Amino acid sequence: MNTNQEKGYGYMIVRVTTARGAIPLENAIVTVHNYAPEFEGGRGDVIAVYTTDRSGLTERFALPAPPRELSMKPGNGKSYETYNLSVTKEGYYQQYYANVPVFEGITAVQNADMIPLPDNGQTDNMAIEDNIFFETENPALESVGKEKGGEE
């Protein structure tokens, strides 16, 4: 285990590419938001903004997460924190990732594969809603805590 990790934090690196992961994108803007359900009309407050390097990677950054001990016993509630991410780069459709999980002491790599805009620069009929990815919509995960008498 890495002794440089602080208790109460998980870590993330965002990898931004195009061409189905084949080409890294430098200078993409990654914005981290507190989680807010889409139906509540918001994307959450902005926590931080990062820029990708020539390898298409952000720096490794820390985000608050519940203690890992919560995952050791059934019924202790949610053992991870969720965040929303938006990824933008000129010449590409914006990507939005909702409900991205972060676990204490774990470094997650979130992939974002950007779709280029058409050569004419028009966005066609593709709306931002077409580019929203829900990361933890697994009903089995959502129901585990409920079955064991835990919180949602």
Contact map, one row per residue, 1 for C-alpha under 8 A:
11100000000000000000000000000000000000000000000000000000000000000000000000000000000000000000000000000000000000000000000000000000000000000000000000000000
11111000000000000000000000000000000000000000000000000000000000000000000000000000000000000000000000000000000000000000000000000000000000000000000000000000
11111000000000000000000000000000000000000000000000000000000000000000000000000000000000000000000000000000000000000000000000000000000000000000000000000000
01111100000000000000000000000000000000000000000000000000000000000000000000000000000000000000000000000000000000000000000000000000000000000000000000000000
01111110100000000000000000000000000000000000000000000000000000000000000000000000000000000000000000000000100000000000000000000000000000000000000000000000
00011111100000000000000000000000000000000000000000000000000000000000000000000000000000000000000000000000100000000000000000000000000000000000000000000000
00001111100000000000000000000000000000000000000000000000000000000010000000000000000000000000000000000001100000000000000000000000000000000000000000000000
00000111110000000000000000000000000000000000000000000000000000011110000000000000000000000000000000000001100000000000000000000000000000000000000000000000
00001111111000000000000000000000000000000000000000000000000001111100000000000000000000000000000000000011100000000000000000000000000000000000000000000000
00000001111100000000000000000000000000000000000000000000000001111000000000000000000000000000000000000111111000000000000000000000000000000000000000000000
00000000111110000000000000000000000000000000000000000000000111100000000000000000000000000000000000000111111100000000000000000000000000000000000000000000
00000000011111000000000000000000000000000000000000000000000111100000000000000000000000000000000000000100001111000000000000000000000000000000000000000000
00000000001111100000000000000000000000000000000000000000111110000000000000000000000000000000000000000000001111000000000000000000000000000000000000000000
00000000000111110000000000000100000000000000000000000000111000000000000000000000000000000000000000000000000011110000000000000000000000000000000000000000
00000000000011111000000100000000000000000000000000010001110000000000000000000000000000000000000000000000000011110000000000000000000000000000000000000000
00000000000001111100100111010000000000000000000000010001100000000000000000000000000000000000000000000000000000111100000000000000000000000000000000000000
00000000000000111111111110000000000000000000000000000001000000000000000000000000000000000000000000000000000000111100000000000000000000000000000000000000
00000000000000011111111110000000000000000000000000000000000000000000000000000000000000000000000000000000000000001111000000000000000000000000000000000000
00000000000000001111111000000000000000000000000000000000000000000000000000000000000000000000000000000000000000001110000000000000000000000000000000000000
00000000000000001111111000000000000000000000000000000000000000000000000000000000000000000000000000000000000000001000000000000000000000000000000000000000
00000000000000011111111100000000000000000000000000000000000000000000000000000000000000000000000000000000000000001000000000000000000000000000000000000000
00000000000000001111111100000000000000000000000000000000000000000000000000000000000000000000000000000000000000000000000000000000000000000000000000000000
00000000000000001111111110000000000000000000000000000000000000000000000000000000000000000000000000000000000000000000000000000000000000000000000000000000
00000000000000111100111111000000000000000000000000000111100000000000000000000000000000000000000000000000000000000000000000000000000000000000000000000000
00000000000000011100001111110000000000000000000000011111000000000000000000000000000000000000000000000000000000000000000000000000000000000000000000000000
00000000000000010000000111110000000000000000000000111111100000000000000000000000000000000000000000000000000000000000000000000000000000000000000000000000
00000000000000000000000011111000000000000000000000111101000000000000000000000000000000001000000000000000000000000000000000000000000000000000000000000000
00000000000000010000000011111100000000000000000000110001000000000000000000000000000000111000000000000000000000000000000000000000000000000000000000000000
00000000000000000000000000111110000000000000000011110000000000000000000000000000000000111000000000000000000000000000000000000000000000000000000000000000
00000000000001000000000000011111000000000000000011110000010000000000000000000000000011110000000000000000000000000000000000000000000000000000000000000000
00000000000000000000000000001111100000000000011111000000000000000000000000000000000011100000000000000000000000000000000000000000000000000000000000000000
00000000000000000000000000000111110000000000011110000000000000000000000000000000001111000000000000000000000000000000000000000000000000000000000000000000
00000000000000000000000000000011111000000011111100000000000000000000000000000000001110000000000000000000000000000000000000000000000000000000000000000000
00000000000000000000000000000001111100000011111000000000000000000000000000000000011100000000000000000000000000000000000000000000000000000000000000000000
00000000000000000000000000000000111110000011000000000000000000000000000000000000011100000000000001100000000000000000000000000000000000000000000000000000
00000000000000000000000000000000011111010111000000000000000000000000000000000000000100000000000000000000000000000000000000000000000000000000000000000000
00000000000000000000000000000000001111111110000000000000000000000000000000000000000000000000000001000000000000000000000000000000000000000000000000000000
00000000000000000000000000000000000111111110000000000000000000000000000000000000000000000000000000000000000000000000000000000000000000000000000000000000
00000000000000000000000000000000000011111100000000000000000000000000000000000000000000000000000000000000000000000000000000000000000000000000000000000000
00000000000000000000000000000000000111111100000000000000000000000000000000000000000000000000000000000000000000000000000000000000000000000000000000000000
00000000000000000000000000000000000011111110000000000000000000000000000000000000000000000000000000000000000000000000000000000000000000000000000000000000
00000000000000000000000000000000000111111111000000000000000000000000000000000000000000000000000000000000000000000000000000000000000000000000000000000000
00000000000000000000000000000000111111001111100000000000000000000000000000000000000100000000000000000000000000000000000000000000000000000000000000000000
00000000000000000000000000000000111100000111110000000000000000000000000000000000000100000000000000000000000000000000000000000000000000000000000000000000
00000000000000000000000000000000110000000011111000000000000000000000000000000000000000000000000000000000000000000000000000000000000000000000000000000000
00000000000000000000000000000011110000000001111110000000000000000000000000000000000000000000000000000000000000000000000000000000000000000000000000000000
00000000000000000000000000000011110000000000111110000000000000000000000000000000000000000000000000000000000000000000000000000000000000000000000000000000
00000000000000000000000000000011100000000000011111000000000000000000000000000000000000000000000000000000000000000000000000000000000000000000000000000000
00000000000000000000000000001111000000000000011111100000000000000000000000000000000000000000000000000000000000000000000000000000000000000000000000000000
00000000000000000000000000001110000000000000000111110000011000000000000000000000000000000000000000000000000000000000000000000000000000000000000000000000
00000000000000000000000001111100000000000000000011111000010000000000000000000000000000000000000000000000000000000000000000000000000000000000000000000000
00000000000000110000000011111100000000000000000001111111111000000000000000000000000000000000000000000000000000000000000000000000000000000000000000000000
00000000000000000000000011100000000000000000000000111111110000000000000000000000000000000000000000000000000000000000000000000000000000000000000000000000
00000000000000000000000111100000000000000000000000011111100000000000000000000000000000000000000000000000000000000000000000000000000000000000000000000000
00000000000000000000000111000000000000000000000000011111100000000000000000000000000000000000000000000000000000000000000000000000000000000000000000000000
00000000000000111000000111110000000000000000000000011111110000000000000000000000000000000000000000000000000000000000000000000000000000000000000000000000
00000000000011110000000101000000000000000000000000011111111000000000000000000000000000000000000000000000000000000000000000000000000000000000000000000000
00000000000011100000000000000100000000000000000001111001111100000000000000000000000000000000000000000000000000000000000000000000000000000000000000000000
00000000000011000000000000000000000000000000000001010000111110000000000000000000000000000000000000000000000000000000000000000000000000000000000000000000
00000000001110000000000000000000000000000000000000000000011111000000000000000000000000000000000000000000001000000000000000000000000000000000000000000000
00000000001110000000000000000000000000000000000000000000001111100000000000000000000000000000000000000000000000000000000000000000000000000000000000000000
00000000111100000000000000000000000000000000000000000000000111110000000000000000000000000000000000000000000000000000000000000000000000000000000000000000
00000000111100000000000000000000000000000000000000000000000011111000000000000000000000000000000000000100000000000000000000000000000000000000000000000000
00000001110000000000000000000000000000000000000000000000000001111100000000000000100000000000000000000001000000000000000000000000000000000000000000000000
00000001110000000000000000000000000000000000000000000000000000111110000000000011100000000000000000000111000000000000000000000000000000000000000000000000
00000001100000000000000000000000000000000000000000000000000000011111010000000011100000000000000000000011000000000000000000000000000000000000000000000000
00000011000000000000000000000000000000000000000000000000000000001111110000000010000000000000000000000001000000000000000000000000000000000000000000000000
00000000000000000000000000000000000000000000000000000000000000000111111100000010000000000000000000000011100000000000000000000000000000000000000000000000
00000000000000000000000000000000000000000000000000000000000000000011111110000010000000000000000000000000000000000000000000000000000000000000000000000000
00000000000000000000000000000000000000000000000000000000000000000111111110011110000000000000000000000000000000000000000000000000000000000000000000000000
00000000000000000000000000000000000000000000000000000000000000000001111111010110000000000000000000000000000000000000000000000000000000000000000000000000
00000000000000000000000000000000000000000000000000000000000000000001111111000000000000000000000000000000000000000000000000000000000000000000000000000000
00000000000000000000000000000000000000000000000000000000000000000000111111110000000000000000000000000000000000000000000000000000000000000000000000000000
00000000000000000000000000000000000000000000000000000000000000000000001111111000000000000000000000000000000000000000000000000000000000000000000010011100
00000000000000000000000000000000000000000000000000000000000000000000000011111000000000000000000000000000000000000000000000000000000000000000000011011110
00000000000000000000000000000000000000000000000000000000000000000000011011111110000000000000000000000000000000000000000000000000000000000000000010000110
00000000000000000000000000000000000000000000000000000000000000000000010001111110000000000000000000000000000000000000000000000000000000000000000010000111
00000000000000000000000000000000000000000000000000000000000000000000011000011111100000000000000000000000000000000000000000000000000000000000000010000011
00000000000000000000000000000000000000000000000000000000000000001111111000011111100000000000000000000010000000000000000000000000000000000000000000000000
00000000000000000000000000000000000000000000000000000000000000001100000000000111110000000000000000001111000000000000000000000000000000000000000000000000
00000000000000000000000000000000000000000000000000000000000000011100000000000111111000000000000000001110000000000000000000000000000000000000000000000000
00000000000000000000000000000000011000000000000000000000000000000000000000000001111100000000000000111100000000000000000000000000000000000000000000000000
00000000000000000000000000000001111000000000000000000000000000000000000000000000111110000000000001111100000000000000000000000000000000000000000000000000
00000000000000000000000000000001111100000011000000000000000000000000000000000000011111000000000111110000000000000000000000000000000000000000000000000000
00000000000000000000000000000111100000000000000000000000000000000000000000000000001111100000000111010000000000000000000000000000000000000000000000000000
00000000000000000000000000000111000000000000000000000000000000000000000000000000000111110000011110000000000000000000000000000000000000000000000000000000
00000000000000000000000000011110000000000000000000000000000000000000000000000000000011111000011100000000000000010000000000000000000000000000000000000000
00000000000000000000000000011100000000000000000000000000000000000000000000000000000001111101111000000000000000000000000000000000000000000000000000000000
00000000000000000000000000111000000000000000000000000000000000000000000000000000000000111111110000000000000000000000000000000000000000000000000000000000
00000000000000000000000000000000000000000000000000000000000000000000000000000000000000011111000000000000000000000000000000000000000000000000000000000000
00000000000000000000000000000000000000000000000000000000000000000000000000000000000000001111100000000000000000000001100010000000000000000000000000000000
00000000000000000000000000000000000000000000000000000000000000000000000000000000000000011111110000000000000000000111100000000000000000000000000000000000
00000000000000000000000000000000000000000000000000000000000000000000000000000000000000011011111000000000000000000111100000100001001000000000000000000000
00000000000000000000000000000000000000000000000000000000000000000000000000000000000001111001111100000000000000000100000000000001001000000000000000000000
00000000000000000000000000000000000000000000000000000000000000000000000000000000000001110000111110000000000000010100000000000001001110000000000000000000
00000000000000000000000000000000000000000000000000000000000000000000000000000000000111100000011111000000000000000000000000000000001110000000000000000000
00000000000000000000000000000000000000000000000000000000000000000000000000000000000111000000001111110000000000000000000000000000000111100000000000000000
00000000000000000000000000000000001010000000000000000000000000000000000000000000001110000000000111110000000000000000000000000000000111100000000000000000
00000000000000000000000000000000001000000000000000000000000000000000000000000000011100000000000011111000000000000000000000000000000001110000000000000000
00000000000000000000000000000000000000000000000000000000000000000000000000000000011110000000000011111100000000000000000000000000000001110000000000000000
00000000000000000000000000000000000000000000000000000000000000000000000000000001111000000000000000111110000000000000000000000000000000110000000000000000
00000000011100000000000000000000000000000000000000000000000000101000000000000001111000000000000000011111010100000000000000000000000000000000000000000000
00000000111000000000000000000000000000000000000000000000000000001101000000000011100000000000000000001111110000000000000000000000000000000000000000000000
00000011111000000000000000000000000000000000000000000000000000011111000000000001000000000000000000000111110000000000000000000000000000000000000000000000
00001111111000000000000000000000000000000000000000000000000000000001000000000000000000000000000000000011111000000000000000000000000000000000000000000000
00000000011000000000000000000000000000000000000000000000000000000000000000000000000000000000000000000111111100000000000000000000000000000000000000000000
00000000011110000000000000000000000000000000000000000000000100000000000000000000000000000000000000000000111110000000000000000000000000000000000000000000
00000000001110000000000000000000000000000000000000000000000000000000000000000000000000000000000000000100011111000000000000000000000000000000000000000000
00000000000111100000000000000000000000000000000000000000000000000000000000000000000000000000000000000000001111100000000000000000000000000000000000000000
00000000000111100000000000000000000000000000000000000000000000000000000000000000000000000000000000000000000111110000000000000000000000000000000000000000
00000000000001111000000000000000000000000000000000000000000000000000000000000000000000000000000000000000000011111000000000000000000000000000000000000000
00000000000001111000000000000000000000000000000000000000000000000000000000000000000000100000001000000000000001111100000000000000000000000000000000000000
00000000000000011111100000000000000000000000000000000000000000000000000000000000000000000000000000000000000000111110000000000000000000000000000000000000
00000000000000011110000000000000000000000000000000000000000000000000000000000000000000000001111000000000000000011111000000000000000000000000000000000000
00000000000000000110000000000000000000000000000000000000000000000000000000000000000000000001100000000000000000001111100000000000000000000000000000000000
00000000000000000100000000000000000000000000000000000000000000000000000000000000000000000011100000000000000000000111110000000000000000000000000000000000
00000000000000000000000000000000000000000000000000000000000000000000000000000000000000000011100000000000000000000011111111100000000000000000000000000000
00000000000000000000000000000000000000000000000000000000000000000000000000000000000000000000000000000000000000000001111111110000000000000000000000000000
00000000000000000000000000000000000000000000000000000000000000000000000000000000000000000000000000000000000000000000111111000000000000000000000000000000
00000000000000000000000000000000000000000000000000000000000000000000000000000000000000000000000000000000000000000000111111000000000000000000000000000000
00000000000000000000000000000000000000000000000000000000000000000000000000000000000000000010000000000000000000000000111111100000000000000000000000000000
00000000000000000000000000000000000000000000000000000000000000000000000000000000000000000000000000000000000000000000111111110000000000000000000000000000
00000000000000000000000000000000000000000000000000000000000000000000000000000000000000000000100000000000000000000000110011111110000000000000000000000000
00000000000000000000000000000000000000000000000000000000000000000000000000000000000000000000000000000000000000000000010001111100000000000000000000000000
00000000000000000000000000000000000000000000000000000000000000000000000000000000000000000000000000000000000000000000000000111110000000000000000000000000
00000000000000000000000000000000000000000000000000000000000000000000000000000000000000000000000000000000000000000000000000111111010000000000000000000000
00000000000000000000000000000000000000000000000000000000000000000000000000000000000000000000000000000000000000000000000000101111111000000000000000000000
00000000000000000000000000000000000000000000000000000000000000000000000000000000000000000000111000000000000000000000000000000111111100000000000000000000
00000000000000000000000000000000000000000000000000000000000000000000000000000000000000000000000000000000000000000000000000000011111100000000000000000000
00000000000000000000000000000000000000000000000000000000000000000000000000000000000000000000000000000000000000000000000000000111111100000000000000000000
00000000000000000000000000000000000000000000000000000000000000000000000000000000000000000000111100000000000000000000000000000011111110000000000000000000
00000000000000000000000000000000000000000000000000000000000000000000000000000000000000000000001111000000000000000000000000000001111111000000000000000000
00000000000000000000000000000000000000000000000000000000000000000000000000000000000000000000001111000000000000000000000000000000001111100000000000000000
00000000000000000000000000000000000000000000000000000000000000000000000000000000000000000000000011110000000000000000000000000000000111111000000000000000
00000000000000000000000000000000000000000000000000000000000000000000000000000000000000000000000011111000000000000000000000000000000011111000000000000000
00000000000000000000000000000000000000000000000000000000000000000000000000000000000000000000000000111000000000000000000000000000000001111100100000000000
00000000000000000000000000000000000000000000000000000000000000000000000000000000000000000000000000000000000000000000000000000000000001111110110000000000
00000000000000000000000000000000000000000000000000000000000000000000000000000000000000000000000000000000000000000000000000000000000000011111110000000000
00000000000000000000000000000000000000000000000000000000000000000000000000000000000000000000000000000000000000000000000000000000000000001111111000000000
00000000000000000000000000000000000000000000000000000000000000000000000000000000000000000000000000000000000000000000000000000000000000000111111100000000
00000000000000000000000000000000000000000000000000000000000000000000000000000000000000000000000000000000000000000000000000000000000000011111111110000000
00000000000000000000000000000000000000000000000000000000000000000000000000000000000000000000000000000000000000000000000000000000000000001111111111000001
00000000000000000000000000000000000000000000000000000000000000000000000000000000000000000000000000000000000000000000000000000000000000000011111111100000
00000000000000000000000000000000000000000000000000000000000000000000000000000000000000000000000000000000000000000000000000000000000000000001111111110000
00000000000000000000000000000000000000000000000000000000000000000000000001111100000000000000000000000000000000000000000000000000000000000000111111111111
00000000000000000000000000000000000000000000000000000000000000000000000000100000000000000000000000000000000000000000000000000000000000000000011111111111
00000000000000000000000000000000000000000000000000000000000000000000000000000000000000000000000000000000000000000000000000000000000000000000001111111100
00000000000000000000000000000000000000000000000000000000000000000000000001100000000000000000000000000000000000000000000000000000000000000000000111111100
00000000000000000000000000000000000000000000000000000000000000000000000001100000000000000000000000000000000000000000000000000000000000000000000011111110
00000000000000000000000000000000000000000000000000000000000000000000000001111000000000000000000000000000000000000000000000000000000000000000000011111111
00000000000000000000000000000000000000000000000000000000000000000000000000111100000000000000000000000000000000000000000000000000000000000000000011001111
00000000000000000000000000000000000000000000000000000000000000000000000000001100000000000000000000000000000000000000000000000000000000000000010011000111
